[in-house]
Amino acid sequence: MEKTTIKISYKTKQELNKIKIHPRETYEDIIVRLLKKVKG
C-alpha cells in the first residue's frame, strides 16, 4: 500500500484519539472506519 502524509490540527488529532476503539488503533484505521460509516 502506498502511503502519504496529511496535515491535521492538534485539535483534530485529539478528537481522533477520543474515538479510538483501542489505544493502539492507527489513524488509518480510524479514518477508514469513519469513511465506511459515512458511506453507509
C-alpha positions in Angstrom: 0.0 0.0 0.0 1.3 3.4 -0.9 1.4 5.9 1.9 1.2 9.7 2.1 1.3 12.4 4.8 -1.6 14.7 5.7 -1.6 17.7 8.0 -4.3 17.9 10.7 -4.7 20.3 13.5 -3.8 19.3 17.0 -7.5 19.6 17.9 -8.4 17.2 15.2 -5.8 14.8 16.4 -7.2 15.0 19.9 -10.7 14.3 18.6 -9.5 11.3 16.6 -7.8 10.0 19.7 -11.1 10.2 21.6 -12.8 7.8 19.2 -10.2 5.2 19.1 -11.6 1.7 19.8 -8.2 0.5 21.1 -5.3 2.7 22.2 -3.0 1.2 19.5 -5.6 1.7 16.7 -3.9 3.6 13.9 -5.2 6.9 12.4 -5.6 5.0 9.1 -8.0 2.5 10.8 -9.9 5.4 12.4 -10.3 7.2 9.1 -11.3 4.1 7.2 -13.9 3.3 9.9 -15.4 6.8 9.7 -15.5 6.7 5.9 -17.4 3.4 5.9 -19.9 4.9 8.4 -20.4 8.0 6.3 -20.8 6.0 3.0 -23.3 3.6 4.7 
